[in-house]
Amino acid sequence: MRFLSYKRAIGCCNVRWLLTCCLFITTATFSVAQSGTRGTIKREKFEIASAMEYAMKELQLDKWYPQSIDTVYGGFITAWTYDFKPADRQDKMIVTQARHTWVNAKAMELYPQTEHYRKGARHGFLFLKNVMWDSVYGGFHTLVDQKGTPKTNSLVQKEAYGNAFGIYALAAYYHATADPEALAFAQKAFLWLEEHSHDPVHKGYFQHMRRDGTPVKRTAETVSTSEVGYKDQNSSIHLLEAFTELYQVWKDPLVRERLNEMLLLVRDIITSPEGNLVLYFQPDWRPVSFRDTDKETILKHRRLDHVSFGHDVETAYLMLEASHVLGNKNDRITLNRGKQMTDHALKNGWDNAKGGFYDEGYYFKDAKNITIIKDTKNWWAQAEGLNTLLLLAGEFPADEMRYYDRFKQLWHYCNTYLIDHEYGDWYEGGLDKQPDIRRSLKGHIWKATYHTFRSLNNCIQILRK
């Protein structure tokens, strides 16, 4: 109908009519081709979502739960061998215990028919409340043994990082259960952190504390390779994450203020102009950098000063999530910052041959480009990358296929080199770089189910929209 109206309007000759007709047919054919392509991509997304749910449910959740619930001493059994047998050393850290509690709380909402997630979430909550929380001084102990006895041999006994995960888990548990005891505990934990760890002058939070909550400061005796007394990006991004979770269940003005404070710090101060996170800072947010020293000194202090591509792509997601929960509609500043961070990681830390983000890079002073100083690919960075790449594919139509293609390549990498299809869960590092890691621990105090479950669950929801 549009074509006939157009023909009458111009009153053109037969030749022009023929050209227009050809154009119409070509356009129609192209539209059919586009429709076919969209249909193919849609089917592909559903297939990936199904594979991801199998990896999340059968190859991870079913391997960990309920067998990791410690029915003797409480909490969760943390250390597991490559074939999922309990390992010898079973210390319990607040970060791991909180993450297991968080995962069970989220899983009970996702799979309400599976009773052991509900039991696991409750079990974890009680362990946080009765064992990990310091009944004398308040705040969460960083580390206890399997029986729950605090391990207190160091000056630093509590950390903002660990307390953030405690709050994170309590808020999620309350969201899943509406248990008023859980909300009261989350509020108590937040206010303890506010009183002891928050910096009212320079903002943000002091990471290291004594048992009574007094911040630990650096002195002349503190060794140069130690992180003690510094503020850091890792604590900051997970405080951001914890407050995001908490604000969804407790619309307190102070929580909102701290959530916004951490978002602005992470986005505008902790992230460098190039688009990567600076790892450590003086209390007044002056960056800790060894770039102007020699290469030997730089590598000696690499733990304090390098580019962590995994943290960059993870933070892009955490910032966007925080902005969304704050109700910042059309927040292009945060969105563009997240894009910059992800693009920086793709440009400088991506393996173009096999896929995957490398662990560490460095901007050496006299080098033209960034140098990869650790080319392994840990599991959590790849998991976080899946989530962020797919999220950005939906936020930036002009770059949709670029991000989506990288997402597909990364999923293939994870499925090939990281997911253990025989014994379950993920290897700690990609087998293309670390083939011997196949027999390493599947779980320990720094490796549980949090990164992979969150990423796969988020990806599944996006893919199935």
Contacts in CASP RR format, 6 or more apart in sequence:
PFRMAT RR
TARGET T0000
AUTHOR 0000-0000-0000
METHOD contacts of the structure
MODEL  1
MRFLSYKRAIGCCNVRWLLTCCLFITTATFSVAQSGTRGTIKREKFEIAS
AMEYAMKELQLDKWYPQSIDTVYGGFITAWTYDFKPADRQDKMIVTQARH
TWVNAKAMELYPQTEHYRKGARHGFLFLKNVMWDSVYGGFHTLVDQKGTP
KTNSLVQKEAYGNAFGIYALAAYYHATADPEALAFAQKAFLWLEEHSHDP
VHKGYFQHMRRDGTPVKRTAETVSTSEVGYKDQNSSIHLLEAFTELYQVW
KDPLVRERLNEMLLLVRDIITSPEGNLVLYFQPDWRPVSFRDTDKETILK
HRRLDHVSFGHDVETAYLMLEASHVLGNKNDRITLNRGKQMTDHALKNGW
DNAKGGFYDEGYYFKDAKNITIIKDTKNWWAQAEGLNTLLLLAGEFPADE
MRYYDRFKQLWHYCNTYLIDHEYGDWYEGGLDKQPDIRRSLKGHIWKATY
HTFRSLNNCIQILRK
3 20 0 8 1.000
3 21 0 8 1.000
3 24 0 8 1.000
6 20 0 8 1.000
7 17 0 8 1.000
7 20 0 8 1.000
10 16 0 8 1.000
12 20 0 8 1.000
41 404 0 8 1.000
45 463 0 8 1.000
45 464 0 8 1.000
46 463 0 8 1.000
46 464 0 8 1.000
48 408 0 8 1.000
48 411 0 8 1.000
48 459 0 8 1.000
48 463 0 8 1.000
49 459 0 8 1.000
49 460 0 8 1.000
49 463 0 8 1.000
49 464 0 8 1.000
51 411 0 8 1.000
51 415 0 8 1.000
52 411 0 8 1.000
52 456 0 8 1.000
52 459 0 8 1.000
52 460 0 8 1.000
52 463 0 8 1.000
53 456 0 8 1.000
53 460 0 8 1.000
55 415 0 8 1.000
55 419 0 8 1.000
55 456 0 8 1.000
56 452 0 8 1.000
56 453 0 8 1.000
56 456 0 8 1.000
56 457 0 8 1.000
56 460 0 8 1.000
57 111 0 8 1.000
59 419 0 8 1.000
59 420 0 8 1.000
59 421 0 8 1.000
59 424 0 8 1.000
59 425 0 8 1.000
60 424 0 8 1.000
60 425 0 8 1.000
60 426 0 8 1.000
60 449 0 8 1.000
60 452 0 8 1.000
60 453 0 8 1.000
60 456 0 8 1.000
61 103 0 8 1.000
61 107 0 8 1.000
61 449 0 8 1.000
61 453 0 8 1.000
63 84 0 8 1.000
63 423 0 8 1.000
63 424 0 8 1.000
63 425 0 8 1.000
64 100 0 8 1.000
64 425 0 8 1.000
64 448 0 8 1.000
64 449 0 8 1.000
65 104 0 8 1.000
65 107 0 8 1.000
65 116 0 8 1.000
65 117 0 8 1.000
65 120 0 8 1.000
66 116 0 8 1.000
66 119 0 8 1.000
66 120 0 8 1.000
67 77 0 8 1.000
67 84 0 8 1.000
68 76 0 8 1.000
68 77 0 8 1.000
68 78 0 8 1.000
68 80 0 8 1.000
68 100 0 8 1.000
69 75 0 8 1.000
69 76 0 8 1.000
69 77 0 8 1.000
69 116 0 8 1.000
69 119 0 8 1.000
69 120 0 8 1.000
69 123 0 8 1.000
70 76 0 8 1.000
70 77 0 8 1.000
70 146 0 8 1.000
73 146 0 8 1.000
73 147 0 8 1.000
73 148 0 8 1.000
74 123 0 8 1.000
74 124 0 8 1.000
74 126 0 8 1.000
74 127 0 8 1.000
74 131 0 8 1.000
75 92 0 8 1.000
75 97 0 8 1.000
75 100 0 8 1.000
75 123 0 8 1.000
75 124 0 8 1.000
75 126 0 8 1.000
75 127 0 8 1.000
75 131 0 8 1.000
76 92 0 8 1.000
76 96 0 8 1.000
76 97 0 8 1.000
76 100 0 8 1.000
76 101 0 8 1.000
76 123 0 8 1.000
76 124 0 8 1.000
76 127 0 8 1.000
76 448 0 8 1.000
77 86 0 8 1.000
77 90 0 8 1.000
77 146 0 8 1.000
78 90 0 8 1.000
78 91 0 8 1.000
78 92 0 8 1.000
78 93 0 8 1.000
78 96 0 8 1.000
78 97 0 8 1.000
78 443 0 8 1.000
78 444 0 8 1.000
78 445 0 8 1.000
78 448 0 8 1.000
79 86 0 8 1.000
79 87 0 8 1.000
79 88 0 8 1.000
79 89 0 8 1.000
79 90 0 8 1.000
79 91 0 8 1.000
79 441 0 8 1.000
79 443 0 8 1.000
79 444 0 8 1.000
79 445 0 8 1.000
80 86 0 8 1.000
80 87 0 8 1.000
80 441 0 8 1.000
80 442 0 8 1.000
80 443 0 8 1.000
80 444 0 8 1.000
81 87 0 8 1.000
81 441 0 8 1.000
81 442 0 8 1.000
82 420 0 8 1.000
82 423 0 8 1.000
82 438 0 8 1.000
82 439 0 8 1.000
82 440 0 8 1.000
82 441 0 8 1.000
82 442 0 8 1.000
83 423 0 8 1.000
83 442 0 8 1.000
84 423 0 8 1.000
84 424 0 8 1.000
84 425 0 8 1.000
84 442 0 8 1.000
87 441 0 8 1.000
87 443 0 8 1.000
87 444 0 8 1.000
90 145 0 8 1.000
90 146 0 8 1.000
91 143 0 8 1.000
91 144 0 8 1.000
91 145 0 8 1.000
91 146 0 8 1.000
91 151 0 8 1.000
91 445 0 8 1.000
92 127 0 8 1.000
92 132 0 8 1.000
92 143 0 8 1.000
92 144 0 8 1.000
92 145 0 8 1.000
92 146 0 8 1.000
92 148 0 8 1.000
92 445 0 8 1.000
93 142 0 8 1.000
93 143 0 8 1.000
93 445 0 8 1.000
93 446 0 8 1.000
94 128 0 8 1.000
94 132 0 8 1.000
94 140 0 8 1.000
94 141 0 8 1.000
94 142 0 8 1.000
94 143 0 8 1.000
94 162 0 8 1.000
94 163 0 8 1.000
94 165 0 8 1.000
94 166 0 8 1.000
95 161 0 8 1.000
95 162 0 8 1.000
95 165 0 8 1.000
95 445 0 8 1.000
95 446 0 8 1.000
96 445 0 8 1.000
96 446 0 8 1.000
96 448 0 8 1.000
97 124 0 8 1.000
97 127 0 8 1.000
97 128 0 8 1.000
97 132 0 8 1.000
97 169 0 8 1.000
98 128 0 8 1.000
98 132 0 8 1.000
98 140 0 8 1.000
98 162 0 8 1.000
98 165 0 8 1.000
98 166 0 8 1.000
98 168 0 8 1.000
98 169 0 8 1.000
99 165 0 8 1.000
99 169 0 8 1.000
99 448 0 8 1.000
99 449 0 8 1.000
99 450 0 8 1.000
100 124 0 8 1.000
100 448 0 8 1.000
100 449 0 8 1.000
100 450 0 8 1.000
101 120 0 8 1.000
101 121 0 8 1.000
101 124 0 8 1.000
101 125 0 8 1.000
101 127 0 8 1.000
101 128 0 8 1.000
101 166 0 8 1.000
101 169 0 8 1.000
101 172 0 8 1.000
101 173 0 8 1.000
102 165 0 8 1.000
102 168 0 8 1.000
102 169 0 8 1.000
102 172 0 8 1.000
102 173 0 8 1.000
102 450 0 8 1.000
103 448 0 8 1.000
103 449 0 8 1.000
103 450 0 8 1.000
103 453 0 8 1.000
104 117 0 8 1.000
104 118 0 8 1.000
104 120 0 8 1.000
104 121 0 8 1.000
104 123 0 8 1.000
104 124 0 8 1.000
105 117 0 8 1.000
105 121 0 8 1.000
105 169 0 8 1.000
105 172 0 8 1.000
105 173 0 8 1.000
105 175 0 8 1.000
105 176 0 8 1.000
105 177 0 8 1.000
106 172 0 8 1.000
106 176 0 8 1.000
106 453 0 8 1.000
106 454 0 8 1.000
106 457 0 8 1.000
107 114 0 8 1.000
107 117 0 8 1.000
107 453 0 8 1.000
108 114 0 8 1.000
108 117 0 8 1.000
108 118 0 8 1.000
108 121 0 8 1.000
108 176 0 8 1.000
109 175 0 8 1.000
109 176 0 8 1.000
110 457 0 8 1.000
111 117 0 8 1.000
121 173 0 8 1.000
121 176 0 8 1.000
121 177 0 8 1.000
122 173 0 8 1.000
122 177 0 8 1.000
124 169 0 8 1.000
125 169 0 8 1.000
125 170 0 8 1.000
125 173 0 8 1.000
125 179 0 8 1.000
125 182 0 8 1.000
125 185 0 8 1.000
128 140 0 8 1.000
128 166 0 8 1.000
128 169 0 8 1.000
128 170 0 8 1.000
128 185 0 8 1.000
129 185 0 8 1.000
131 144 0 8 1.000
131 148 0 8 1.000
132 140 0 8 1.000
132 141 0 8 1.000
132 144 0 8 1.000
132 166 0 8 1.000
133 139 0 8 1.000
133 140 0 8 1.000
133 141 0 8 1.000
133 185 0 8 1.000
133 189 0 8 1.000
134 140 0 8 1.000
134 141 0 8 1.000
134 150 0 8 1.000
134 158 0 8 1.000
134 211 0 8 1.000
137 211 0 8 1.000
137 212 0 8 1.000
137 213 0 8 1.000
138 192 0 8 1.000
139 158 0 8 1.000
139 163 0 8 1.000
139 189 0 8 1.000
139 192 0 8 1.000
139 193 0 8 1.000
139 196 0 8 1.000
139 213 0 8 1.000
140 158 0 8 1.000
140 162 0 8 1.000
140 163 0 8 1.000
140 166 0 8 1.000
140 189 0 8 1.000
141 150 0 8 1.000
141 152 0 8 1.000
141 157 0 8 1.000
141 158 0 8 1.000
142 156 0 8 1.000
142 157 0 8 1.000
142 158 0 8 1.000
142 159 0 8 1.000
142 162 0 8 1.000
143 150 0 8 1.000
143 151 0 8 1.000
143 445 0 8 1.000
144 150 0 8 1.000
144 151 0 8 1.000
145 151 0 8 1.000
150 157 0 8 1.000
152 211 0 8 1.000
155 210 0 8 1.000
155 216 0 8 1.000
155 228 0 8 1.000
156 208 0 8 1.000
156 209 0 8 1.000
156 210 0 8 1.000
156 216 0 8 1.000
156 228 0 8 1.000
157 209 0 8 1.000
157 210 0 8 1.000
157 211 0 8 1.000
158 209 0 8 1.000
158 210 0 8 1.000
158 211 0 8 1.000
158 213 0 8 1.000
159 207 0 8 1.000
159 208 0 8 1.000
159 209 0 8 1.000
159 235 0 8 1.000
160 193 0 8 1.000
160 197 0 8 1.000
160 205 0 8 1.000
160 206 0 8 1.000
160 207 0 8 1.000
160 209 0 8 1.000
160 235 0 8 1.000
160 239 0 8 1.000
161 207 0 8 1.000
161 234 0 8 1.000
161 235 0 8 1.000
161 238 0 8 1.000
161 239 0 8 1.000
162 238 0 8 1.000
163 189 0 8 1.000
163 192 0 8 1.000
163 193 0 8 1.000
163 197 0 8 1.000
164 193 0 8 1.000
164 235 0 8 1.000
164 238 0 8 1.000
164 239 0 8 1.000
164 241 0 8 1.000
164 242 0 8 1.000
165 238 0 8 1.000
165 242 0 8 1.000
166 189 0 8 1.000
166 242 0 8 1.000
167 186 0 8 1.000
167 189 0 8 1.000
167 190 0 8 1.000
167 193 0 8 1.000
167 242 0 8 1.000
167 243 0 8 1.000
167 245 0 8 1.000
167 246 0 8 1.000
168 238 0 8 1.000
168 241 0 8 1.000
168 242 0 8 1.000
168 245 0 8 1.000
168 246 0 8 1.000
170 182 0 8 1.000
170 183 0 8 1.000
170 185 0 8 1.000
170 186 0 8 1.000
170 189 0 8 1.000
171 186 0 8 1.000
171 242 0 8 1.000
171 245 0 8 1.000
171 246 0 8 1.000
171 248 0 8 1.000
171 249 0 8 1.000
171 250 0 8 1.000
172 245 0 8 1.000
173 179 0 8 1.000
173 182 0 8 1.000
174 182 0 8 1.000
174 183 0 8 1.000
174 186 0 8 1.000
174 249 0 8 1.000
175 245 0 8 1.000
175 248 0 8 1.000
175 249 0 8 1.000
183 249 0 8 1.000
183 250 0 8 1.000
186 246 0 8 1.000
186 249 0 8 1.000
186 250 0 8 1.000
187 250 0 8 1.000
187 252 0 8 1.000
190 246 0 8 1.000
190 255 0 8 1.000
193 205 0 8 1.000
194 254 0 8 1.000
194 258 0 8 1.000
196 209 0 8 1.000
196 213 0 8 1.000
196 214 0 8 1.000
196 215 0 8 1.000
197 205 0 8 1.000
197 206 0 8 1.000
197 207 0 8 1.000
197 209 0 8 1.000
197 213 0 8 1.000
197 215 0 8 1.000
198 204 0 8 1.000
198 205 0 8 1.000
198 206 0 8 1.000
198 258 0 8 1.000
199 205 0 8 1.000
199 206 0 8 1.000
199 231 0 8 1.000
199 283 0 8 1.000
202 283 0 8 1.000
202 284 0 8 1.000
202 285 0 8 1.000
203 261 0 8 1.000
203 265 0 8 1.000
204 231 0 8 1.000
204 236 0 8 1.000
204 239 0 8 1.000
204 261 0 8 1.000
204 262 0 8 1.000
204 265 0 8 1.000
205 231 0 8 1.000
205 235 0 8 1.000
205 236 0 8 1.000
205 239 0 8 1.000
206 215 0 8 1.000
206 216 0 8 1.000
206 229 0 8 1.000
206 231 0 8 1.000
206 283 0 8 1.000
207 227 0 8 1.000
207 229 0 8 1.000
207 230 0 8 1.000
207 231 0 8 1.000
207 232 0 8 1.000
207 235 0 8 1.000
208 215 0 8 1.000
208 216 0 8 1.000
208 227 0 8 1.000
208 228 0 8 1.000
208 229 0 8 1.000
209 215 0 8 1.000
209 216 0 8 1.000
210 216 0 8 1.000
215 229 0 8 1.000
216 228 0 8 1.000
216 229 0 8 1.000
217 229 0 8 1.000
217 283 0 8 1.000
218 226 0 8 1.000
218 228 0 8 1.000
218 229 0 8 1.000
218 230 0 8 1.000
222 228 0 8 1.000
222 229 0 8 1.000
224 301 0 8 1.000
225 300 0 8 1.000
225 301 0 8 1.000
225 303 0 8 1.000
225 304 0 8 1.000
227 280 0 8 1.000
227 303 0 8 1.000
227 304 0 8 1.000
229 283 0 8 1.000
230 280 0 8 1.000
230 281 0 8 1.000
230 282 0 8 1.000
230 283 0 8 1.000
230 288 0 8 1.000
230 304 0 8 1.000
231 280 0 8 1.000
231 281 0 8 1.000
231 282 0 8 1.000
231 283 0 8 1.000
231 285 0 8 1.000
232 279 0 8 1.000
232 280 0 8 1.000
232 281 0 8 1.000
233 266 0 8 1.000
233 270 0 8 1.000
233 277 0 8 1.000
233 278 0 8 1.000
233 279 0 8 1.000
233 280 0 8 1.000
233 311 0 8 1.000
233 315 0 8 1.000
234 279 0 8 1.000
234 311 0 8 1.000
236 262 0 8 1.000
236 265 0 8 1.000
236 266 0 8 1.000
236 270 0 8 1.000
237 266 0 8 1.000
237 270 0 8 1.000
237 277 0 8 1.000
237 311 0 8 1.000
237 314 0 8 1.000
237 315 0 8 1.000
237 318 0 8 1.000
239 258 0 8 1.000
239 262 0 8 1.000
240 259 0 8 1.000
240 262 0 8 1.000
240 263 0 8 1.000
240 266 0 8 1.000
240 318 0 8 1.000
240 319 0 8 1.000
240 322 0 8 1.000
241 318 0 8 1.000
241 321 0 8 1.000
241 322 0 8 1.000
243 255 0 8 1.000
243 258 0 8 1.000
243 259 0 8 1.000
243 262 0 8 1.000
243 322 0 8 1.000
244 259 0 8 1.000
244 318 0 8 1.000
244 321 0 8 1.000
244 322 0 8 1.000
244 325 0 8 1.000
246 255 0 8 1.000
247 255 0 8 1.000
247 256 0 8 1.000
247 259 0 8 1.000
247 325 0 8 1.000
247 326 0 8 1.000
248 325 0 8 1.000
256 326 0 8 1.000
259 322 0 8 1.000
259 325 0 8 1.000
259 326 0 8 1.000
260 326 0 8 1.000
262 322 0 8 1.000
263 319 0 8 1.000
263 322 0 8 1.000
263 323 0 8 1.000
263 326 0 8 1.000
263 334 0 8 1.000
265 285 0 8 1.000
266 277 0 8 1.000
266 315 0 8 1.000
266 318 0 8 1.000
266 319 0 8 1.000
267 319 0 8 1.000
267 333 0 8 1.000
267 334 0 8 1.000
267 337 0 8 1.000
269 285 0 8 1.000
270 277 0 8 1.000
270 278 0 8 1.000
270 281 0 8 1.000
271 277 0 8 1.000
271 278 0 8 1.000
271 315 0 8 1.000
271 337 0 8 1.000
271 341 0 8 1.000
272 278 0 8 1.000
274 344 0 8 1.000
274 363 0 8 1.000
275 312 0 8 1.000
275 337 0 8 1.000
275 340 0 8 1.000
275 341 0 8 1.000
275 344 0 8 1.000
276 307 0 8 1.000
276 308 0 8 1.000
276 309 0 8 1.000
276 312 0 8 1.000
276 341 0 8 1.000
276 344 0 8 1.000
276 345 0 8 1.000
277 307 0 8 1.000
277 308 0 8 1.000
277 311 0 8 1.000
277 312 0 8 1.000
277 315 0 8 1.000
277 341 0 8 1.000
278 287 0 8 1.000
278 288 0 8 1.000
278 289 0 8 1.000
279 288 0 8 1.000
279 304 0 8 1.000
279 305 0 8 1.000
279 306 0 8 1.000
279 308 0 8 1.000
280 287 0 8 1.000
280 288 0 8 1.000
280 304 0 8 1.000
280 305 0 8 1.000
281 287 0 8 1.000
281 288 0 8 1.000
282 288 0 8 1.000
288 304 0 8 1.000
288 305 0 8 1.000
289 305 0 8 1.000
290 297 0 8 1.000
290 298 0 8 1.000
290 301 0 8 1.000
290 304 0 8 1.000
290 305 0 8 1.000
291 298 0 8 1.000
291 305 0 8 1.000
291 363 0 8 1.000
291 364 0 8 1.000
291 365 0 8 1.000
292 365 0 8 1.000
295 364 0 8 1.000
298 305 0 8 1.000
298 362 0 8 1.000
298 364 0 8 1.000
299 373 0 8 1.000
302 360 0 8 1.000
302 362 0 8 1.000
302 373 0 8 1.000
302 374 0 8 1.000
305 362 0 8 1.000
306 360 0 8 1.000
306 361 0 8 1.000
306 362 0 8 1.000
306 373 0 8 1.000
306 374 0 8 1.000
307 348 0 8 1.000
307 360 0 8 1.000
307 361 0 8 1.000
307 362 0 8 1.000
307 363 0 8 1.000
307 370 0 8 1.000
308 359 0 8 1.000
308 360 0 8 1.000
308 381 0 8 1.000
309 345 0 8 1.000
309 348 0 8 1.000
309 349 0 8 1.000
309 350 0 8 1.000
309 357 0 8 1.000
309 358 0 8 1.000
309 359 0 8 1.000
309 360 0 8 1.000
309 361 0 8 1.000
309 381 0 8 1.000
310 345 0 8 1.000
310 357 0 8 1.000
310 359 0 8 1.000
310 380 0 8 1.000
310 381 0 8 1.000
310 384 0 8 1.000
310 385 0 8 1.000
311 381 0 8 1.000
312 341 0 8 1.000
312 342 0 8 1.000
312 344 0 8 1.000
312 345 0 8 1.000
313 341 0 8 1.000
313 342 0 8 1.000
313 345 0 8 1.000
313 357 0 8 1.000
313 381 0 8 1.000
313 384 0 8 1.000
313 385 0 8 1.000
313 388 0 8 1.000
313 389 0 8 1.000
314 380 0 8 1.000
314 381 0 8 1.000
314 384 0 8 1.000
314 385 0 8 1.000
314 388 0 8 1.000
315 338 0 8 1.000
315 341 0 8 1.000
316 337 0 8 1.000
316 338 0 8 1.000
316 339 0 8 1.000
316 341 0 8 1.000
316 342 0 8 1.000
316 388 0 8 1.000
316 392 0 8 1.000
317 384 0 8 1.000
317 387 0 8 1.000
317 388 0 8 1.000
317 391 0 8 1.000
319 334 0 8 1.000
319 337 0 8 1.000
319 338 0 8 1.000
320 334 0 8 1.000
320 335 0 8 1.000
320 338 0 8 1.000
320 391 0 8 1.000
320 395 0 8 1.000
323 331 0 8 1.000
323 334 0 8 1.000
323 335 0 8 1.000
328 334 0 8 1.000
335 395 0 8 1.000
338 392 0 8 1.000
339 392 0 8 1.000
339 395 0 8 1.000
339 396 0 8 1.000
339 399 0 8 1.000
342 388 0 8 1.000
342 389 0 8 1.000
342 392 0 8 1.000
342 403 0 8 1.000
345 357 0 8 1.000
346 406 0 8 1.000
348 361 0 8 1.000
348 369 0 8 1.000
348 370 0 8 1.000
349 357 0 8 1.000
349 358 0 8 1.000
349 361 0 8 1.000
349 370 0 8 1.000
349 372 0 8 1.000
350 356 0 8 1.000
350 357 0 8 1.000
350 358 0 8 1.000
350 406 0 8 1.000
351 357 0 8 1.000
351 358 0 8 1.000
351 375 0 8 1.000
351 377 0 8 1.000
354 413 0 8 1.000
354 417 0 8 1.000
354 432 0 8 1.000
355 409 0 8 1.000
355 410 0 8 1.000
355 412 0 8 1.000
355 413 0 8 1.000
356 377 0 8 1.000
356 382 0 8 1.000
356 409 0 8 1.000
356 410 0 8 1.000
356 413 0 8 1.000
357 377 0 8 1.000
357 381 0 8 1.000
357 382 0 8 1.000
357 385 0 8 1.000
358 372 0 8 1.000
358 374 0 8 1.000
358 375 0 8 1.000
358 376 0 8 1.000
358 377 0 8 1.000
359 374 0 8 1.000
359 375 0 8 1.000
359 376 0 8 1.000
359 377 0 8 1.000
359 378 0 8 1.000
359 381 0 8 1.000
360 372 0 8 1.000
360 373 0 8 1.000
360 374 0 8 1.000
361 370 0 8 1.000
361 371 0 8 1.000
361 372 0 8 1.000
361 373 0 8 1.000
361 374 0 8 1.000
362 370 0 8 1.000
362 371 0 8 1.000
362 373 0 8 1.000
363 370 0 8 1.000
363 371 0 8 1.000
364 371 0 8 1.000
375 433 0 8 1.000
376 429 0 8 1.000
376 430 0 8 1.000
376 433 0 8 1.000
376 434 0 8 1.000
377 413 0 8 1.000
377 417 0 8 1.000
377 418 0 8 1.000
377 429 0 8 1.000
377 430 0 8 1.000
377 432 0 8 1.000
377 433 0 8 1.000
378 428 0 8 1.000
378 429 0 8 1.000
378 430 0 8 1.000
379 418 0 8 1.000
379 426 0 8 1.000
379 427 0 8 1.000
379 428 0 8 1.000
379 429 0 8 1.000
379 430 0 8 1.000
379 447 0 8 1.000
379 451 0 8 1.000
379 452 0 8 1.000
380 451 0 8 1.000
380 452 0 8 1.000
382 410 0 8 1.000
382 413 0 8 1.000
382 414 0 8 1.000
382 418 0 8 1.000
382 430 0 8 1.000
383 414 0 8 1.000
383 426 0 8 1.000
383 451 0 8 1.000
383 452 0 8 1.000
383 454 0 8 1.000
383 455 0 8 1.000
383 456 0 8 1.000
384 451 0 8 1.000
384 455 0 8 1.000
385 410 0 8 1.000
385 455 0 8 1.000
386 407 0 8 1.000
386 410 0 8 1.000
386 411 0 8 1.000
386 414 0 8 1.000
386 455 0 8 1.000
386 456 0 8 1.000
386 459 0 8 1.000
387 454 0 8 1.000
387 455 0 8 1.000
387 458 0 8 1.000
387 459 0 8 1.000
389 403 0 8 1.000
389 404 0 8 1.000
389 406 0 8 1.000
389 407 0 8 1.000
389 410 0 8 1.000
390 403 0 8 1.000
390 404 0 8 1.000
390 407 0 8 1.000
390 458 0 8 1.000
390 459 0 8 1.000
390 462 0 8 1.000
390 463 0 8 1.000
391 458 0 8 1.000
391 462 0 8 1.000
392 399 0 8 1.000
392 403 0 8 1.000
393 399 0 8 1.000
393 400 0 8 1.000
393 401 0 8 1.000
393 403 0 8 1.000
393 404 0 8 1.000
393 407 0 8 1.000
394 400 0 8 1.000
394 403 0 8 1.000
394 462 0 8 1.000
396 403 0 8 1.000
414 426 0 8 1.000
417 427 0 8 1.000
417 429 0 8 1.000
417 430 0 8 1.000
417 431 0 8 1.000
417 432 0 8 1.000
418 426 0 8 1.000
418 427 0 8 1.000
418 429 0 8 1.000
418 430 0 8 1.000
418 431 0 8 1.000
419 425 0 8 1.000
419 426 0 8 1.000
419 427 0 8 1.000
420 426 0 8 1.000
420 427 0 8 1.000
420 438 0 8 1.000
420 442 0 8 1.000
423 442 0 8 1.000
424 442 0 8 1.000
425 442 0 8 1.000
425 443 0 8 1.000
425 449 0 8 1.000
425 452 0 8 1.000
426 452 0 8 1.000
427 434 0 8 1.000
427 437 0 8 1.000
427 438 0 8 1.000
427 440 0 8 1.000
428 434 0 8 1.000
428 437 0 8 1.000
428 440 0 8 1.000
428 441 0 8 1.000
428 447 0 8 1.000
429 437 0 8 1.000
430 437 0 8 1.000
431 437 0 8 1.000
431 438 0 8 1.000
441 447 0 8 1.000
END
